[in-house]
Amino acid sequence: MLGSGTSTGVPTLGCSCPVCTSSDPRDQRLRPSILLSWDHFRVVIDTTPDFRTQALRAGLRTLDAVLLTHSHADHIMGLDDIRPFNFDRAEPIPVLGDAATLADVRRVYKYVFDDNYPHSTIPRIATAVIDAPWEIGGVRFEPLTVMHGPQPILAYRFGRHAYVTDFSELPPAAKARLRGLDVLFLDALRRRGHPTHSTLENSLALVRELQPRRAFFTHICHELGHASTSAELPPGVALAYDGLRLDLDLSPAD
C-alpha cells in the first residue's frame, strides 16, 4: 500500500484535528495507490502527487506498467516521476486506463506526446486503452467500471483480489466480479455522506454483501482515526495504512 489517504492527504494542510496531529504513523496517509510485485515485475495502480516519496519508501527500483483508475489530480500528477525507471529500460512503460483518462493524460502531459518538444528528459510511455483483461508477467488485470459520482472510472481485479478506489456506486456487473474474493480494497472516505465516495457504513454493507475473505478500506480522510476506527470494525475488515504489505496469490482465477 503506497498510499491510503484521500485527495488532500493526511495530515491535511491547515488542519490541527486529532487525526492530523496524531503520532500514530498509520494516521499519516499519502494519496491513494498500490504496488503489486511478483517475480521481477512491478506494477502500480495510479501515480499520485506523492509517487516519488512512495517509490523511495517502498524501495522501488524498476517499473513495468502503470494502471490508472481515472484522471483526477491525486491519481495522475506523479506520472512524470516515472522518468528514472526509463533510464535502464529500452521500451516505453505501458500506461493503461480508459479512453477518457488517457485523453486527459495526453492533455495534461501534452509535451510528452509532442514530437517537436525540445530534447529533454520526459517520461517514455506507451498509452493503451484497457477495455478487456490485460496480462503482464502471467498476471491478468481485469478492468471493472464503477461510478465516482456521475463519472464512470475503473477498478481492477487481479487474481482473486480487487482494488476499488474513488467509488460511490458499484454497478451490478462490477459486483458480480467482486463477490467472494480473497482480498478486496474499498474506498471508505469517512462516516458522513459524500456525493462521489463510499462511506464507512456503505463499504461495511458492501463487505457483508460481497463476502470477501478480507477487506481493507482505503482513500481515508482525516475524520477517521486509525486506532479508534479499527476498534469498531468486524473480523476480516481493516483500515489500510501506508506501508501495509500483503502476500497475495496472483495466479489467474475465474
ZIRAWO-V869228 format. One record per helix or strand of 2 or more residues. SS is the DSSP state (A for helix, B for strand). FROM is the first residue (numbers start at 0). TO is the last residue. If there is no record, write none. Layout:
SS:FROM:TO, SS:FROM:TO
This chain:
A:24:26, B:32:37, B:40:44, A:50:57, B:64:66, A:72:75, A:78:85, B:92:96, A:98:107, A:109:112, B:124:128, B:133:135, B:138:147, B:150:157, B:160:163, A:171:177, B:182:186, A:199:209, B:213:217, A:225:229, B:236:238
